């Protein structure tokens, strides 16, 4: 359910947009306002499981859209989208500020970099609220890859058909849940679906569970750097273990893909990701056929 309210007033300056819901923030003269109006609105809507989106342009006006889930189930459901508008980018930067700046000590200036405009960004939502994000930068869209500023990728990558998984950021309460695991799986599938041959990723060194999960995929640790926290660099240069390990295909990958299929909408990339899922799962069928043929040969 959406409720929109718009005006043709003076609009809100872009530099204030990230602060308008902050308690006691106001641009009015002292004594003319408390800075609590929008903050209270945000708090009330948030408690109802909803959220507020804002569009504004100076000297033209503002539009506030209040969005509510249709039912209680909608407040808890996890889903994933590929960012395709400014609202989505604002959500990406919101999560990055929360995790990278607020928790990991990144500089505010490092958020909203020029190269972000060339990346593919996935958002994880719990209900209507963004809880995590991860991005993919392909060599076709941006070269050299961002990690080159901190790590010599020429020594580990063998092809220019490569990509970097960047800015994996998940709110603390959602780590090691279906939201974080979904982001990790889906960004891998998106990379494969776009024809990427080699993948490189840097993960905070203290995030051992994520590192273990990527190693389970077949990523290999190739080095580390600090920026500003210690970071571990991993590379995948061949088929992932998702495609090679039959037991894992049956008992982990197949049920996981089944759960993920209805949870994501990547626009034009959706079908390509579904096709990549099917391609990976077909490896198990091929193995079955080979084993059946081998059994028949042995019988003969």
BELRANOR-V905127 format. One line per field, one symbol per residue. ss: DSSP state (H for helix, E for strand, - for the rest). phi: phi as a letter, one per 20 degrees, with the letter a starting at -180 (. if undefined). burial: + if it has 24 or more other C-alpha atoms within 12 Angstrom, else -. Layout:
ss = ???
phi = ???
burial = ???
This chain:
ss = -EEEEE-------HHHHHH-----------------HHHHHHHHHHH---EEEEEEE---EEEEEEE----HHHHH-EEEEE---HHHHHHHHHHHHHHHH------HHH---HHHHH-EEEEEEE--EEEEEEEEEE-------HHHH---HHH------EEEEEEEEE-HHH---HHHHHHHHHHHHHHHH----EEEEEEE---HHHHHHHHHH--EEEEEEE---EEEEEEE----HHHH-HHHHHHHHHHHHHHHH--EE-HHHHHHHHHHHHHHHHHHHHHHHHHHHHHHHHH-
phi = .ccdcccdefmdfgfegfdfefgmebdffgneaemdgfffgffffffendbcdccbbgmdpccddedcffbffffdfebccefcbfgffffgfffffgefefdenffgffemegfffeeeddddcdmedfcabbccdeffebbffgfffcbffffcedbeecbdeclfccggfdfmdffffffffffffffffenfecccbdcggeeffffffffffofdfcrbacaeegcddccddbfffgedefffgfecfgffffffgeeccdlfegffffffgfffffffffffffffffffffff
burial = -----------+----+--++----------------+--++--++-+++++++++-----+-+-++++-----+-+++++++----++++++++++++++--+------++--++-++++++++++++++++++++++--+-++++---+-+---+--++++++++++++--++--+++++++++++++++++-++++++++++----++-++++++++++-+------+++++++--+++++-+--++--++--+--++-++++--++--++-++--++-++----------------
